[in-house]
């Protein structure tokens, strides 16, 4: 979808999920550009056939679909699908981009049946997951005391190492859970949804600073603009092209705060608020700003504080520390540049984009008289993606490291920026620095796609983490891509190699390499979807 949109001269959707109807409308615009000669990259017969297949898929015209009585104005449509994920993991770990799924060491299986239904402007979707271990294998830490450095003991949940630790110590028991249960409606130029869904609001390939789909879904009500605002007069050029409002609730946890009477602790379910607004500044440049915040009232409700929670001014955080509510906020800006028909040789040149996601954990007073807001504890995700019909290349760097603070941690929330123990921010976690490179190759008729990937990550901040660690990884996978006509099974097989290191004493004054633990391990994965 991203490649089709960029090749036709459009930006892809700024947030996810996006309804199938909206994706089909985008593909209508891409189709018109291709037929009009404005998208030479889609002149390839195989690519154009794939575009038609995707549009039929999003229109609900392919796959295992049942349509109601055609005599009705808006006959109901039901589509059944599903996925099977199977594989082997040498060490327990989170499976990337799978909504909180993880595998303990050994051979594992996950089955996800899905049902979607739509009638007129209303729709609903349900996905259920059954997952567990078929056979133990690799290096299994289940049943141990969890003190091995590669189980990441004593690391804060905000670093993402707690997610990994949970799967390193998991016993492989079978469990079932709803990963998606949502109802929605498209009302005019707004799309409304209520329930559990996997959400993403950033341009990065590896994840988003504010809200990422790598963690478990939480219940939320979302209102998202599906068309640009149209304002008149002097406000014409200020009208946003994208807007989103979200309110949800996270899992129960311990909340702490202090007042003149002492330190206090209580159990509560924090509320989650998000707003996003964006502008297509030119046809080739767009910018977004988004704000997310966890909030809990010390006493009573949050109603009197909703305005300051979602639209803080300079100094709000300090006042909240004195009188409440208990908050943990992240603000970020996102910049994207796109192009077509680049002049360079060798590299993919048909389309591409540059992006930068820059955020911080708070606003601090700065500048003359303290009237200029300054983002504190800044972090970045930046990258470049080059696209063509035959092959793609991408590179990305991420930095969530700062010597003055730990991203996704907060004094008021012991578990940090999490839901049911899983990190809902960038999957690399706080104290991390990383890079990622990606190559995709589609030979011949483009029916198959080879994907090669390399990454490097390090974690650790003196005084904030119990030591340091790192990971290097290489991966290769083969995908069967969708073709025109009825929907076939889409599958992918892949193999990944990792070298992981942990040193719990790296910041000790008399540190030696004796405390360093290093291990190489493999992950084999097979995905099949209908």
N, C-alpha and C positions, 0 to 999 in steps of 0.2 A: 504494500500500500504506500509506504513512504517513497519507494522508488518510482512508482507510477505517478504519484502526485508531483514529485519534484521534476520528473522528466517532462511533464505536461505544463510546467510553469506555475504550480500551486504549492502552497505550504501544506503539509499533512496536518491532521488534527493535533491541537495543542495539548489535549488531555485525553486520558482513557479511563473507563471505557467510553466508546461512542457507539450509538445505535447502528444497526445494520442499514436502516433506511438512510441515515446520513452518509454512511460510507458508500452506499449505492448512488446517492446523489453526487458525491465527489467523483465517483467513477464515470457518471454520465458526463461530467465536465471534462474528465480526462479523455473519454471516448470522442467527444466533440473536437477536442484539440488534436487528437490523433487523425480523425477523418479530415480535418481541415488542414493538415500538413504542419500544424504548429508543434507537433511532438514527434520529430523524426525517430527518436529512440523507440517508439512504439510501432514503427512501420514493420518490424519483424513479425511474421505470421504467428509464430509460437507465442510471442509476448502478447500480441493482440488477442489471441484465443484465450490466453490466461486471464486477461482483463475481463473478457466476456464471462468466463467461468466465475470469477470473483464477484462480478456484479449480480449474476444469477444467484450466487450463494447468499449475498447480503439482501437480495430481494426475497429470499425464501423460496426460490424456484428450483433448488437442487437439493440433493440429499434425501434422507428419509422424511418426507414432508407429507402431511395430510391437510387438505383444504376442506373447509366446510361447504355448505350448500352455496353454489354460485348465484342463487337467486337473491341472496342477501346483499345489501349495499356494501358491507364490510365483512365478508366471510371470515371466520376464524381460521388461523393457520397454525399448525403444530409441527414442529421439527424435532426429531430425535437424533441425538448424536452421542459421542463419547470418545474417550481416550484410554489407552492402556500404556502405562509406563513400567518398564522392567529394566533391571540392570544389577550390576555388581559394584560395590564401593569398598575399597581397601580400608578406609577409615570412615566412621560415621560423619556425616556432614549434611548441610542444607543443600537441596537441589535448587539451583538458581532459577529465578523467575517463575516459580511454581506455587506461589501463594502459601508459604509456610510449610511446604512438603520437605521432609528430610528423610535420609536413609541411614540406618545404623550399618555397621560393618557387616558385609555379607551380600547375599543375593536378595533383592527386594522387588516388590510388585505393588503397583497402585492402579486402581480401576476407577474411572470417572464417567459414569453415565450422565447425560445432560438432556434436558427438555426445555424448549423455548416455544412460547405461544404468543400470538399477536392477533388482535382484532381491531381494525380501525386505528385509532391513535393510542390504544393501550397495548401493553405487552408485559410478559413475565418470563423469568428464566430461573431454572433450578439446576444446580450441579452438586452431586454428592460424590465423596471420595472414600474409597476403602483402600487402606494401605497397610502393609506389614512386611515382615521378613520371611522369606521362604527357607533360607538356610544361612547359618552363621558362617563367617569367613573373614579373611583379612585380619586386622588387629582390632580385637573386640575388647573394649574397656568396660563393658557392662558387668556389673557385679564387683568391680574394683572400688577402692576408696576414692578414686577420682583425683589422685594427687600427681599423676603423670603430667609433665608440662604441656604435652599436646592435648590434654583435656581442658586446658586453659582455666585452671582453678583461680578463683578470686577476681576474675576479670568482670568489669561492670557490664550490665546488659547493653548499655549504649554503644559499646565497642563492636557488637555483633558476635563476639567470641562466646557469649553465653548461649546463643542459638546453636553454635557448633558444639559446645560442650554438652548440651542436652542430647544431641544425636550421637555423640561419642559414647555416652553412658546409657543410651536407650537399649532396652532388652528386646526390641523387635516385635513387640506385641501388636496384634492387629487392631486397628481402630478405624472408625468411620465418622465422618463429619460433613456437614454442609459447607461447601466452599463458596457457593453462590446461591442466594435466594433473594430475588429482587423483583419488584413490580415497578412499572414506569408508565409514563404517558408523555406524548408529544403535544403540547398545548401552544398553538401559535408558534412563536419564535423561541419558546422555552421547552426544554426537556426536563422532566421531573423523574426521579427514581427514589425508591425507598427500600432499604434492606441491606444485605451483605453482598459486596462485590469487590473485585480486585481493581484497585485504583492507582493511577499514575499521573503525575502532573508536571513532568519535566522532560527536556529534550534529550537527555543523556542515554547512551546505549547501555551503560552499566547500572543506572539507577537515578533516582531523583533525591535531592536534598530534603524536600518537604514531606513528600508522601510517595511511597514506592509499593509496588505490588509483590514484593518478595516476602512480606509478612502475612499473617493471617488476616482475613477480612473482618471488619467490624461494622456494626449496624450504623447506617447514616441516611439522612435525607439530603439529596443533592438537587439543586436547581442550576441548570447550565444553559447558557444562551446558545442558540443554534444558528443565528444570523447576526450580522453587525447591527449595532444601534444606528438609528438615523435621527440625528439632532439637527436643529436649524440654527440660523444666525451665526453668532460668533462661536457657538459651541460645536459647529460642524466638524472641525478638525480634531476635537477632543473626544468624539464619540468612540467608545471601545468597539473592537471587532470580536473580542471574546470576553466572557464573564462567567464566573462560577461562584456559587455559594453552597457551603456544606456544613451540616451540623450532625455530629454522631456521638457515640458514647463508647469509651474504652473499658477494658476489663478492670475488675476490682483490685485495688492495691493499697499499700500503706502510703499515707500522705502526711507530711510533716510541716509544721510552721511554728514560729516563735512570736510571742507578744510580751508585754511587760510582766505578765504573770508566769512566764516560763516557756518551756518547750512542750509542744503538743503533738500527739500522734492520733490518727484515725484511719479507718478503712473507708474507702470511697471509690466510686467509678467516675473518673474524670470525664468531663465533656470535651469534645473535639470540635473546633471551629476552623473553617478555612474559607478564604475568599481569594479569587484570582481575577485579574483583569489584564487584557492584552490589546495591543494595537498593531495592525499591519502598517508600519510607518511608510514603507514603499512596497512595491511589488516584490522586492527582493530582500527586505529586512523587516523583521517583526520583533516586538519586545513584550514581555509579560512581567508582571509582579504578582507574587502570591505570599500569603501570610497564613500560617497554621499555628494553633495554640491549644494546649491542654489547659483546662481550667477547672478548679474545684472551689466552692465557697467554703469559707471557714465556718460559717453558720448561716442558716437560712438558704436562700436561693441565689442564683447568678443574675436574675433579671435586672437588678439595679446597676450591674457592672458590665452589661453586654457591650456597650459602646466602647468603654476603655479597654476591654478584653480584645476586641477585634480591630480597633483603630487607636492604638496607643500613641500618645505624644511623648516627647522627650521627658524622661524622668518617671514615666509610669511604673516601670519595673521596681524602682526604689520605693515608690509609695505602696505598691502592692506588697513588698516585703515587710512593710510596717503594719498595714491594715488589711491586706488581702484584696482580692481573692488569691489563691495559690495558682500560679501560671507557669507555663514553660512554652515559650514561643519561638518560632523560626520565621524569618522573613528572607525572601530571595527574589532576585531578578533573573530573567532568562532572555538571552539575546540569540537570535538566529539569522544567519545570512544564507541565501541560496543562490544558485546560478545554474545556467545551462550552457552547453557547447563551449566548454573551457578550452583555451588555446594550447594547453600543454600536451606534449607527446607522451606515449607509453602508458601513463596512468589513465584510469577511467575518466572520461571527460564529458559524457552526455549530460550529467547533472551532479549536483553535490550540495553540501551545506557545511557551514561552520556554526558551532553553538558554544555558548558559555552560560553556565548556571552558577550564579554567585550569591551566596547567602551568609547570614549571620544569626546568632542566637538572641540578639537583643539590639536595642537602639541606645547609644550613649550620647550625651551632649558633647559637642565639639565646635570648633571654630570660634569666631568672635562672639563673646557673651554667651557661649554655649547654645547657640540657636541652630547649629548645623547638625543634623542627625548623622551619627557615625555607626556603621555596623560593627558590632563587637564579635570576637572569635570568628573571623571570616573563614569560609570554605568555598571550594570551587570544583566544578566538574566541567571540563572543556574538551572539545573534540572536533574532528573533521571526518566527513563521510563523502567518498567519491563513488559515483554510481554509473553503471552502464548496463546494456542488455546482457553482455557476456560475463562481466565480472565486476565486483565491488571491492573497495578497500576502505578501511576506517581505522582511526587511531584516537585514543582518548586518554586523558590524564584526570586523576581525581586527587584532591587534597582536603581531607577533613582533620588535619592535624594543626594544633595550636598549643604553644607552651603555656598559655594562661588558662586554658579550659578544655574540658572533654565534651566533644559534641555528643548530643543525645543523652546527656546526664543533667540532673537538676537536683538541687538540695531539697526541694519540696516533694519530689517523686523518687522513691528509692529505686524503682525498676526502670526509671528513665522513660525514653520515648518508645514505648512498646505497647503491644496488645497481646494478652495471653502469653506473655514471655517472649514474643517474637518482635524484632525490630521493625518498625513501620517506616523508618527513614531509609537513607541510602544503605544498601546491603553491606558495603565495606565497613561501615561503622565508624564511630569516633576514634581518633588517634591514628587514622589510616592515611597512607599515601600509596597511590597505585597508578599503573598504566595498563592499557589494553590495546592490542592490535588485532585486526580482523580482516580476513580475505574470503570472499565468496566467488566461486567459479562455476559457471553454467555452460558446459560444453555442448556442441552440436545443436540439437533441437531444443535445448534448455529444459529438457524433461528432468534432468538430475542436477543437483546443486551440491558441490563440495564446499565445506566451510572449514577453514583453518583459523585457529585462535591462539593467541599467546597473552599471558598476563603476568604482572608482578605486583605484589602487595607487601606492605610492611605495617606493623602496628607497634605502638609504644610511645609514651610520653613520660619523661622523668617526673616523679612525684604524683602522677595521675594514674598510671597503670602498673600492675605488679610484674614488671619486666617488659620484654619486647618479643616480637615474633615476626615471621615473614612467610610468604608463600610465592612460589613460581609455578606456572602451569602452562602446558601446551595441550591443544585439543584438535581433533580432526573428526568431522562428521560428514555423512552423506544423507541428503534429503531427496525424497521423491516429491516433485512439485505437482500442484494441481493442473489438470488439463481441461480443455473445453469439453462440454457434454455433461453427463451425469457425474456426480461427485464420487471419485474413487477414494480408497483408503490412502491417507497421506502418512508417510512414515519417515522416520529418521533414526539412524544408528550412529553412535559416536563413541570415541575412546578419548580419555583425558589422562594425562600424567601430571602429578603434582610433587613438588619437593617442599615440605613444610618444616619450619623451624620454630622453636620456642625456647626462650632463655629467661627463666624467672629471676635471675640475679644480675641481669645486664646493667642495672643502674646502681648496684652496690659499689661502695668505694674500692673494695679489694676484689673486684670482679675478675674471674678467669673464665676461659672457655669450657671449663669442666662442667658447668651447669647447662651448657647448650645441648638441646636434644633435636635431632634431625631425622626425618623419615621420608622416604619416597613411597607414593601409593598411586593406585590407578582407579579410575571409575569408567565403567562401561554402561552405556545407556541405549535403550531402544524405546521409541515413542511411536505409537500407531493411533491414528485418529480417523474418525468417520465424520 
